[in-house]
């Protein structure tokens, strides 16, 4: 009859392979095409069972994760990326690959030309953004002057006075009316204003009887254009 210890001798406890380590260098892409980081990795792991490709698996897992983390970064952000890699990579779970990650450290270097190229692109990008903002502001200012200020002579005079308080004589000429006429293009609004002013001048010179006769005829005209509502307003005037 087998003894108590014979059970353990017939079913030996499996011994896990010992820890191992590796160091390697590879390149990580940066966000600006043509620029990259040079990364040096130092890793340590322990297989959870017999593993013939443990070192290659650890390398692949570390590189794949590091490349995805680095891809949106600029080479000018080397210090921040290095800190992020050294925080995130040691926390990776490799148990699906039958490995336990014991540690991982990463150090980064950057080519001087890549760093200078990135700084140049950043500067050009800022200048372009500022130029677009200035253009947008100019467009808004021109739109405001065209649509709100210069089309109304009275508003234009007030605007001029606010910005040129020492040039009061400029408020007395017809420059603002001319500008308003030019900006409105002599279109329907200006034409309507001219017709209204002309009719007003004409009616102002008539006698009461002549005015009544004119209004009656004008009412007939409105009716002929199916605008009886306007005819009623004229006849009640």
ChimeraX attribute file (.defattr): number of C-alpha atoms within 10 A of each C-alpha:
attribute: neighborCount
match mode: 1-to-1
recipient: residues
	/A:1	4
	/A:2	6
	/A:3	7
	/A:4	8
	/A:5	8
	/A:6	10
	/A:7	10
	/A:8	10
	/A:9	9
	/A:10	8
	/A:11	8
	/A:12	8
	/A:13	8
	/A:14	7
	/A:15	9
	/A:16	11
	/A:17	12
	/A:18	10
	/A:19	14
	/A:20	14
	/A:21	16
	/A:22	14
	/A:23	14
	/A:24	11
	/A:25	15
	/A:26	12
	/A:27	16
	/A:28	19
	/A:29	21
	/A:30	24
	/A:31	14
	/A:32	16
	/A:33	10
	/A:34	10
	/A:35	18
	/A:36	22
	/A:37	27
	/A:38	14
	/A:39	20
	/A:40	15
	/A:41	18
	/A:42	15
	/A:43	21
	/A:44	18
	/A:45	20
	/A:46	18
	/A:47	22
	/A:48	17
	/A:49	13
	/A:50	13
	/A:51	14
	/A:52	9
	/A:53	10
	/A:54	18
	/A:55	18
	/A:56	10
	/A:57	16
	/A:58	22
	/A:59	18
	/A:60	12
	/A:61	15
	/A:62	18
	/A:63	19
	/A:64	12
	/A:65	14
	/A:66	23
	/A:67	17
	/A:68	13
	/A:69	18
	/A:70	22
	/A:71	15
	/A:72	12
	/A:73	18
	/A:74	22
	/A:75	28
	/A:76	17
	/A:77	13
	/A:78	19
	/A:79	12
	/A:80	11
	/A:81	21
	/A:82	19
	/A:83	14
	/A:84	15
	/A:85	21
	/A:86	17
	/A:87	14
	/A:88	13
	/A:89	21
	/A:90	17
	/A:91	12
	/A:92	16
	/A:93	13
	/A:94	16
	/A:95	11
	/A:96	7
	/A:97	16
	/A:98	16
	/A:99	21
	/A:100	18
	/A:101	22
	/A:102	15
	/A:103	15
	/A:104	23
	/A:105	18
	/A:106	23
	/A:107	18
	/A:108	20
	/A:109	15
	/A:110	17
	/A:111	12
	/A:112	10
	/A:113	10
	/A:114	20
	/A:115	18
	/A:116	13
	/A:117	16
	/A:118	21
	/A:119	15
	/A:120	11
	/A:121	12
	/A:122	13
	/A:123	12
	/A:124	12
	/A:125	12
	/A:126	11
	/A:127	12
	/A:128	12
	/A:129	12
	/A:130	12
	/A:131	12
	/A:132	12
	/A:133	12
	/A:134	12
	/A:135	12
	/A:136	12
	/A:137	12
	/A:138	12
	/A:139	12
	/A:140	12
	/A:141	12
	/A:142	13
	/A:143	12
	/A:144	12
	/A:145	15
	/A:146	16
	/A:147	14
	/A:148	12
	/A:149	20
	/A:150	24
	/A:151	20
	/A:152	19
	/A:153	19
	/A:154	14
	/A:155	14
	/A:156	21
	/A:157	20
	/A:158	14
	/A:159	15
	/A:160	18
	/A:161	15
	/A:162	10
	/A:163	9
	/A:164	12
	/A:165	10
	/A:166	9
	/A:167	10
	/A:168	11
	/A:169	7
	/A:170	14
	/A:171	16
	/A:172	9
	/A:173	9
	/A:174	10
	/A:175	14
	/A:176	22
	/A:177	17
	/A:178	14
	/A:179	17
	/A:180	20
	/A:181	18
	/A:182	13
	/A:183	15
	/A:184	17
	/A:185	11
	/A:186	12
	/A:187	11
	/A:188	10
	/A:189	11
	/A:190	14
	/A:191	11
	/A:192	12
	/A:193	10
	/A:194	12
	/A:195	11
	/A:196	12
	/A:197	12
	/A:198	12
	/A:199	10
	/A:200	11
	/A:201	11
	/A:202	11
	/A:203	15
	/A:204	11
	/A:205	10
	/A:206	12
	/A:207	10
	/A:208	11
	/A:209	9
	/A:210	12
	/A:211	15
	/A:212	15
	/A:213	12
	/A:214	15
	/A:215	19
	/A:216	14
	/A:217	15
	/A:218	16
	/A:219	20
	/A:220	16
	/A:221	15
	/A:222	16
	/A:223	15
	/A:224	11
	/A:225	9
	/A:226	11
	/A:227	13
	/A:228	15
	/A:229	11
	/A:230	15
	/A:231	21
	/A:232	13
	/A:233	11
	/A:234	17
	/A:235	14
	/A:236	8
	/A:237	7
